[in-house]
Amino acid sequence: MTEALNVVYRSRRLQYPLLAAMNACDAWQRAGVELQSLKYVSGAAQSDPMLVRGECDFIFGSHISPYIHRFHGQPFVYLGQTVNWADDVLVSREPLAHAKDLEGKRVCDRNGLSPTNFGSNHSAGNHLLYLLREGVDLAKVEFVSGPHKEHYKNLLEGIGDVAFASPPYDEEALAAGLHVLRLAPLPMVNSSTMTTLWPVVRERPALCEAVLKAVILGIHFIKTQPDAFWKLVQNEVAGELEIDDERVLKHLHRYSTSIMEPRLYPTADAVANAYKLAVIQEPAVAGMNPMSLWDVHLLRSIEESEFIDDLYGGQVPGPGAVPSRN
């Protein structure tokens, strides 16, 4: 028996390659899912109410807002996680030796970025945590905004001195002649989080298990069929993400292959940092336990059934990690 499913996804950069891989290897059908709709929706303010109203069964994404919803009594729940890292870099018009060199410069990001504010933008929140970790005095930084979503493009027009860039756009920034300062990766709940509501878990457990298995199958395709995945990146992903530079595509291919979590477990550090952003956004959330959002019993059941071991012939890759920059 197949399970009918409607999915909203929140980000194209890392999610679309995985969704394309799932389609290429018939992951939905193999897992017993009848995918009725798959829709891109930008922003938690748009996607989260769709889940509450029953217009979708799962959101792939929404990494911060469900903590706030749960605090206010809405039964949001996370069932699995595909990426546990953010791997942004700093790009600049002049070379930087250290992140603290941002002091006295204009950073193109979200206006008003501070230890108590990042708006509701997850990327801006990640940038805030990077800067705090690196010891940057935010009072000595001027935050400016520009018309381009990929902030490095604003630098090319003279708007700001420094910006953050995420893979694969760090490669685009480098190709455009900007300087790149690599930072240590930041543990962070990222990319496709299987977000749903507790009544869905209670009333449709077979659907929830099938969704997790479908994602596991897509990641298996990415990790074990790199040539086929490369062709998919060239023929489908490139057009969707509007990437025409082969170096950028190869970077995306390598990155996606390395960073995906084959067993879909979140890491403690990633959860802690995502929760930290929720507390910044709404301080009252500090009174709840961040693990109350996470239910991994289905992941454990899938793992104990040897579904994943059988896929990989007993040689399951280790936890997803950012690729080596050597």
Order of alpha helices (4+ residues) and beta strands (2+ residues): beta-alpha-alpha-beta-alpha-beta-alpha-beta-beta-beta-alpha-beta-alpha-beta-alpha-beta-beta-alpha-alpha-alpha-alpha-alpha-alpha-alpha-alpha
